[in-house]
Amino acid sequence: MEVSSTQPKQRWDAELYEARHGFVWHFGESLVELLDPKPGERILDLGCGPGHLTYRIAEHGASVVGLDASPEMIGQARQNFPTVHFVLQDAASMAFDDEFDAVFSNATLHWILDATAVAKAMFSALRKGGRVVAEFGGRGNVRTVETAINAVIEKYSGSPAVSRRFYPSVGQYAAILEGAGFELRFAHLFDRPTPLEGEHGMENWIRQFSGFYFEALPADVRQQALNEAVERVRPTLFRDGEWFADYRRLRIIAVKI
């Protein structure tokens, strides 16, 4: 749940996140299985959010540190799991050195616009032979939603929205990892249409993950603009009485050689 320090910080509503967007860590359970944490391993959960997957890793017997740049998320994580160690840091500038057997990251790396900096930071944080196991938004992620938001923001402001997320292709991210010194062992870009909870599922999703786009608009038109964005995606993303987000995910495994 992290953004690059080169952009204004995303303000997270931790209560809304936990109440309506639990799919983030539910889908991440399979990523923990891919990580396969072992007792005694030291693991960094990069972009830990409210800490649910950090705790799952700890349950395997690993010594885990949860890191996030959001004070709201770190506060929620510490409240949820007081026995787990959480730190408030920006992943692109974290200063760990040769400390971890693995870096785990779920639904975070697309928030960090300086992907080169965070790849180098992950490389420094790992011991030789250590691994990165990560999943995040890949090329084309939420394209339908972002197209609608961009159209509405331009309509009301006269200027297109400036993207604050990085959705790379396999080739793009492979080059970033290899440039930092990693050997890429696995990469998979795939579609994962994701159900959103309740009749206001899309509105809640936009508020949580893209609300910052609307903050630049005059206060008296923000709700109207948000409603218009929701209606623009309804024909495509509302099916059989349920909202879906058009997610595309990039899952990778890389090793520090």
HELIX and SHEET records of a PDB file:
HELIX    1   1 ALA A   14  ARG A   20  1                                   7    
HELIX    2   2 PHE A   23  LEU A   35  1                                  13    
HELIX    3   3 HIS A   52  GLU A   59  1                                   8    
HELIX    4   4 PRO A   71  ASN A   80  1                                  10    
HELIX    5   5 ALA A   91  SER A   93  5                                   3    
HELIX    6   6 LEU A  109  TRP A  111  5                                   3    
HELIX    7   7 ALA A  115  ALA A  125  1                                  11    
HELIX    8   8 ARG A  143  SER A  157  1                                  15    
HELIX    9   9 VAL A  170  ALA A  180  1                                  11    
HELIX   10  10 GLY A  201  SER A  210  1                                  10    
HELIX   11  11 PHE A  212  GLU A  215  1                                   4    
HELIX   12  12 ALA A  219  VAL A  221  5                                   3    
HELIX   13  13 ARG A  222  LEU A  237  1                                  16    
SHEET    1   A 7 HIS A  85  LEU A  88  0                                        
SHEET    2   A 7 SER A  63  ASP A  68  1                                        
SHEET    3   A 7 ARG A  42  LEU A  46  1                                        
SHEET    4   A 7 PHE A 100  ASN A 106  1                                        
SHEET    5   A 7 LEU A 126  GLY A 137  1                                        
SHEET    6   A 7 GLU A 242  LYS A 256 -1                                        
SHEET    7   A 7 PHE A 182  LEU A 196 -1                                        
SHEET    1   B 7 HIS A  85  LEU A  88  0                                        
SHEET    2   B 7 SER A  63  ASP A  68  1                                        
SHEET    3   B 7 ARG A  42  LEU A  46  1                                        
SHEET    4   B 7 PHE A 100  ASN A 106  1                                        
SHEET    5   B 7 LEU A 126  GLY A 137  1                                        
SHEET    6   B 7 GLU A 242  LYS A 256 -1                                        
SHEET    7   B 7 PHE A 238  ARG A 239 -1                                        
END                                                                             
